[in-house]
Amino acid sequence: MKISQLFGKRVENATGKTGYIINVNVRDGKICGLTCADDDEQEFYIPAKNIKSVKNTVSFSYGGEHVSGEKNIALGKPVFDSEGNYIGKLTDITAEKYLITALHVGGKKFSADDAVCGDAIIIKNSVRFLKSDVIKNGKIILRKGTPLTAEAVEKAQLVGEYVQANLKSIH
């Protein structure tokens, strides 16, 4: 599930309570709830455990109270590598079973385990970036600046350029 698809989505429950999502709340790398507003702009909260399904609308059993230590997810934060180089802005976040698994910066995807989040996001040293394009038969397989994630390595391996991809990420 991509977090950007939740903002503004309608919510409803069996008793007729409706509204829309205005914030996604996280704590310790997990989505813990949704801050919503009804049609009269009165805020209410839905704990993640009370969400029944997420489809065209989000159905929930009942509301609840905010948990202390929650933070709102804010897309658009600046993202830097561990050397202070600007990578781009946070464009989306992927979550699986309410656990944040990946951060998206434009067309680049980073594991949430490799990121330190605050007012800005820093991608840890363990992430290697390609220093030049990985090319096979004149076609660019992976572009310069792409993080060498497991997905990128697998893509290079499938076209027979595993070694080239790994070598082009060395400083």
Residue, then its C-alpha position, 0 to 999 in steps of 0.5 A: m500500500k502506498i501512503s499517498q493513496l490514503f490522503g483524502k480517501r473516504v472512511e466509513n463504518a457500519t453506524g454511518k460515521t463518515g469522513y476522509i483521511i487527513n493524516v497517517n500516523v506512525r510510531d516506531g516504523k508502523i502505521c498506528g492510526l488515521t486522523c480523519a475529519d467528518d463533513d463538518e471538519q470535526e476531527f476523529y481518530i481511527p486506530a490501525k487495529n480498527i481498520k477492516s479494509v482499505k479499498n475505494t473507501v476505508s471501512f472501520s469498526y469504531g474510532g479511538e484515541h491517539v497513542s502518545g508518541e505518534k507522528n504524522i507522515a509528511l511527504g515532501k521532506p528533503v532526502f540526503d545520503s550520509e555524505g550530505n548530498y541531496i538525493g531529492k524529496l520524499t514522494d511516497i512511502t510503501a507499507e505492508k501490513y501497516l509496517i513501513t518497508a520502503l521510501h520513494v524519492g522520485g523514481k528511486k526506492f530505499s528500504a526503510d531500514d536504511a533510512v533515518c527520519g526526522d525533519a529531513i531523511i538521511i539514507k545510511n552509508s550501507v546503501r550503494f549508488l551507481k556511479s555510472d550507467v549499467i549498459k548492455n548492448g547499448k541499452i541502459i539497464l540501470r541509470k547512474g545514481t540508482p541505489l543498488t538495492a536487492e531489486a536492482v541487483e536482481k534486475a542486473q543479474l537477469v540480463g547478465e550484468y550482475v558484476q558490472a552493476n556491483l563494480k559501478s557502485i564502488h567509490 
